[in-house]
Amino acid sequence: MNLPRLTEPLVKEHGHLRPATWEEALERAAHGIQASVRAHGPSTFGVFSCSKATNEVNYAAQKFVRAAVGSNNIDSCNRT
């Protein structure tokens, strides 16, 4: 089954997905993370990184989770 690739971000509005700008999509994602952290604390958020990603990408992911969110919940499949 060949599904088309997404070429623009989509946001959910009134139960349906609609095209959005990157700015709007990233803003909504940031607000969602902030709301979750405010409601449940930083440990509510975590990241799972991929062993196929570069060391730089994995470093950026762990730095984001620890510095920006305040969580130590980061894991990857690198150890397997």
C-alpha positions in Angstrom: 0.0 0.0 0.0 1.6 3.3 -1.1 0.4 6.2 1.0 1.3 9.7 0.0 4.0 11.5 1.9 3.0 14.5 4.0 4.3 17.7 2.4 3.0 20.1 5.0 2.1 20.0 8.7 -1.5 19.0 9.7 -3.2 20.1 12.8 -6.4 18.8 14.3 -9.3 21.2 14.6 -12.8 20.2 15.5 -11.9 16.5 15.1 -10.5 16.9 11.6 -7.0 17.4 10.2 -6.3 20.5 8.3 -3.1 22.0 6.6 -1.2 24.5 8.7 1.9 26.5 8.6 5.1 25.2 10.2 4.9 28.1 12.7 1.4 27.1 13.8 2.2 23.4 14.0 5.3 24.0 16.1 3.5 26.5 18.3 0.8 24.0 19.0 3.3 21.2 19.8 5.2 23.5 22.2 1.9 24.6 23.9 0.9 20.9 24.2 4.2 20.0 25.9 4.1 23.0 28.2 0.5 22.2 29.2 1.3 18.6 29.9 4.4 19.5 32.0 2.3 22.2 33.9 -0.5 19.7 34.7 1.6 16.6 35.5 5.2 17.7 36.0 8.3 17.2 33.8 8.4 13.5 34.2 5.2 13.2 32.2 7.3 13.9 29.1 10.0 11.6 27.5 11.8 10.9 24.3 12.8 7.7 22.6 15.6 8.3 20.1 16.8 6.0 17.3 20.1 4.3 17.0 20.1 5.1 13.3 20.2 8.8 14.1 23.5 10.6 14.3 25.2 11.3 17.6 24.4 15.0 17.1 20.7 14.3 16.7 20.6 12.0 19.8 22.6 14.7 21.8 20.1 17.4 20.7 17.2 15.2 21.7 18.6 14.5 25.2 19.6 18.1 25.7 16.1 19.3 24.7 14.4 16.9 27.2 16.7 17.7 30.0 17.2 21.4 29.6 14.0 22.6 28.0 11.5 20.2 29.6 13.3 19.2 32.8 12.9 15.5 32.4 15.5 12.7 32.5 13.1 10.4 30.6 15.2 9.7 27.5 16.0 6.3 26.1 17.1 4.7 22.8 17.7 1.4 21.3 21.5 2.0 21.1 22.3 -0.5 23.7 20.8 -3.5 21.9 
